[in-house]
Amino acid sequence: MNSMEKINQFRDDRNWRQFHNEKDLALSISLEASELLELFQWKTAAEGTKDIERVKEELADVLIYSYMMADNLNLDIDDIIEQKLIKNAEKYPVKKIK
């Protein structure tokens, strides 16, 4: 079973699909990203990563909601990342940076 199937099974076992529309998933991504950011507030990067378990948990929450949104919209995560990297490479070419 891949990650998306595990996420969907977890959601479906709890009958949470009804709450996971695109708007609420976008809100949840933002909220979980804020919880991740809070781990670093007023700290150095080293201090923020001291509790790596909390970092992993919050990052996983961001990713889970992101995967769910992509799944809702029938988007292939690898494909949309590849497309974005191509756009970024055009916007920020290596020879312009160096």
Phi, psi and omega in degrees: 000128180277174184302317182296319178296321178294318178298312181296321179295316178303312179298311185291326177299336182255002181058042181265356183307323182300338182262356189253056173278169186299320180297312182290328175292319177298318177298316181295322176301314181296316180296316180292324176297323177294322177295322175296314180298324181299331179296339183254353183299128178064024181230162170283169177301319180297317179294322181293333181261007178301315178266076185297333178296318177294319177301313180300318181296313182291320177297319177299319178300315178301314182293319179300311179296325178294316177300318181296319179295315178300318179297316178303322185266008181056041179259138176273117185301314179299321181293314182291328175292316178301315179299319180291321177297323177296313178299318180295322179296324177289320182287325183233070180294145184304315183295335178282330182281320184276000000 
